[in-house]
Amino acid sequence: SMAGTLVLDKNEFKLLDQIGSGTYAKVYKAFDYKHQREVAIKCMLLDSERYGLLCVVIREINLLLELKHPNIIHLYDVIRRENEIYLIFECMNTDLYQYMIHNQRPLADIQVKVYFYQLLNGLEFCHTNKIFHRDLK
């Protein structure tokens, strides 16, 4: 449920907003009381047909926990509860697409270069660590 508090593995989160949803997951903006920070929580429900993927998914997610780079959104924690997995991410208040829509004018060349550099910098770090991204933002 949206309103209220989510308690996972001794961590308590205040759910603030639903900020995304897809076929397999919902994403919430939340406040992490234990660490006193805003986070994004991705809630993935694994039904019986996807349950077999659980080990693969958890193995891949554990790789992401080790991936620390200033141009990559940090995955803080992974919490499993029965057939649900909760991914606790660093919270970003916007993405490049939203930023450009709200900005309403073309980005300055220097800004484009800076953002593109950051994107490639993060991507290179992923590739160096044998992680291949299929949904760059």
N, C-alpha and C positions, 0 to 999 in steps of 0.2 A: 504494500500500500504506500501511497505517496506521502501522506502527512506523517509527521512524528519521527520516531527514533528507530534506527536499525541497530541491533546488537549482534555483532559477529565476533566470536572468538575473543571475548573480553574487551573488544574495541566497541565504542559506542559512536554512532554517527547520527547527526541530525540531517534528515533529508530536506533539501531546499527546493529543488526544481528537477523535473525530468528534462534532460537536455538532448536526448536522442533515443531512438528505438529502431531496431531492425528485426529481422526474422528470428534471430536467436538471442537477442539481447536488448536490454533497456539500459540507458545511461542516466545516472542522476548526479546532479551537483549536490555535495553534502559537506557538512562540517565534521571533521575528525576531532572529537573531544580530547582523546588521549594525546595527540600530537599538536593540538591547537592549530589546525590548518584546514583550508578548503581543499577538497578532493573531488575527483570524478569517480563514481563507482559504476562499473559495468557489471550488470547482473545477467549471467548466462544460465538459462535453464536447459538441462540436459535430459531430454525425454529418452525413453527406452531405445529408440532407434539410433540416437546419437551417443548413447551411453558408452558404446564401444570405443568412441573417440577420446574418452576421458583421459586415458593414460597418455596418449599422444599430445593432447591439448595441454595437460599439466606439464609434460616434459618440455614442450615449446615455451610455455609461460615461464617456467623456471629459468630458461635461457634469458628471457627478457628482463627478469629481475636483476641479472648481472650487468645488463646493458646501461652503463651510466655515461652520459655525454650531454653537454649543455644544449645541444640542438635536437635532443630527443626527449619526448615526454617521458618522465620517469614513472615506472611501475613500482609503487611502494610495497605492495603486498598482494598476496593471493589467498583467499579464504574459501574453503570448500565446506558446504553444508548440504548433506544428503545429495540430491541431484542438482544442486545449484553451485555455481562458481562465481565468486565476487572478485573482480579485479579492482584494486584501489590505485588510482592514477593521480599523479600531479594534475592539478586543475588549471587549464588554460581558459581564459575568459573569452577568447575568440579564436578563429582560425583565419588564414590568409584570405579565403574567399569572403567570409563575413566582413573582415576588415575593409576589403576593397569595395564591397557593396555600400558600407556605411560611409566610407571616405568620399565617394561620389566624384572623385576626379582621378585621372591617371596618376600612378605612383611616379615620383621623380626617378630619373635614371639611377641615381646613387642608391635610392631605396631598393629598387629592383635588384641591383647588384648585391646589396647586403643580404636581402632575403634569399636570393638564389644561392649565394655563398653558404648561408646557414643551412639551407636545404641539402646542398651537395656535401657539405661537411658532415652532416648527420648521416646521410646516405652512405658515404664512404666508410664511416665508422661501422655501420651495419654490415656492409659487404666485407670489410676486413674481419668481422666476427662471424662470417658465414651466415648472415641473416639477410634474406632478400624480401624487400618490402613490396607489397602490391597495391597499396592505397595511400600514396603520399599526399600530405596536406600541407 
